[in-house]
Amino acid sequence: MRVLFAAHQFFPEHYAGVETVTLSLAQEFRARGHDPYVLAPKRSIPVNDIEPGQVEDYEFGGIPVRRVGRPREGVSRPYSLDYENEVMAGRTSEYMREVAPDIVHAEHFQGLSASVIPAIKEFGVPLVYTATDFWTFCPVVDLRRHDGVMCTGPEISHCTRCIASRYPGTRMKQAVDLTPPAAIRVAGALSETRLSGLSHSLRQVRALKERPGRIREKMELVDHIIVYTHLMRELLLANGIGVGKIEVSHYGIDTSGIRREDRPFTPPLRVGFVGTLAPHKGCDVLIRAFRDLPPELEVTLDIHGNLERFKPFVQELRALAEGDGRIDFAGPFAREEVGDVLSGMDVLVVPSRWYENGPGVIFEAFAAGIPVVATHLGGMSEFVRHEKDGLLFGLEDHCDLARQLRRLIEEPGLLERLRAGIEPVKTVQENVDELEVLYGGLLTKV
């Protein structure tokens, strides 16, 4: 079976959750005698040395990959390219003809745009889509509004501000900040008139306003949708996507380098953070909570993540941690080192301030027998069971997080009880078992 996986970006420059899952699936399919391929866009920025629409072929981890240059970025780029890109559709058609896949499994459409959906379906093959995040109905993907409020779906005045918030220091951001929400809604109405032909800003607003309907229309062509959480299922349905096509099933992980150690707890409590050091991941909440712990408590904190990518935020984190010798910024680590990193923890904290959609680090911690303390927010709270295999705390509530960490130190037997409550995690092999059955069923209907 020839399987084409599509993602929004790929190794070696990008190595977060979606990329890791895509690579793991492709490699397991290859190990079983199938022929997997990967299609992904690549940002057209000077350091990447690729032009919009330009093709780049290479192999990574034994998997053939084709990448296509994305449109140039910036506030002047037509916003409609986010979801309608005929160049990407054309490049996708070219690769479909070359690879001739039996089935296509898209892990993400960002960068590719929704235009690739009909381009794929023209070849008469089944198309599976995994909703790895909220791109199909959220222009900024994370469903966390510019004002910090958790969102449920598009609204023109908020979406405009959310996009503008991604361009700090620009005149566009300043203009949007000064524009009342009612005026943005009026601009939305004007964008549907002939005036939009005279104004780039109105054309951008019109494109943003049309985005939900255009993506929803294309998503009707998808044959099957996989979601990791019931939260994602509810949000997709609420936004008119996936009726009668959605299956809730989270992905499996590679556990080959992770060993479970059920050792008795002896102080100090070793707290760990693993993830992107960006605001939405909430490492600042963890540091504030840690600093609230009494100095006499025996506890340490190791922070693992890239210290160079979001330098201003990392500087904030270092300032918060200044003077506390218990906190160590350990930096990033190679994927093959994950088992060793986890073995140095007693508990993992996931303090995200957005709807994490099945973060792999939680599954990896569970595979290592490590309880997880996480934000009580949709997504994470479907995997971390309070008082069973971990603890939950309130969104951005560092005082509540500090209380939960103190419990692990001061309540006899709590850490051991949580360890005992951790159930086996799904492996990538089990995940591919499921997908082989799914793909086979879809192929019989072609």
Order of alpha helices (4+ residues) and beta strands (2+ residues): beta-alpha-beta-beta-beta-alpha-beta-alpha-beta-alpha-alpha-alpha-alpha-beta-alpha-beta-beta-alpha-beta-alpha-beta-alpha-beta-alpha-beta-beta-alpha-alpha-alpha
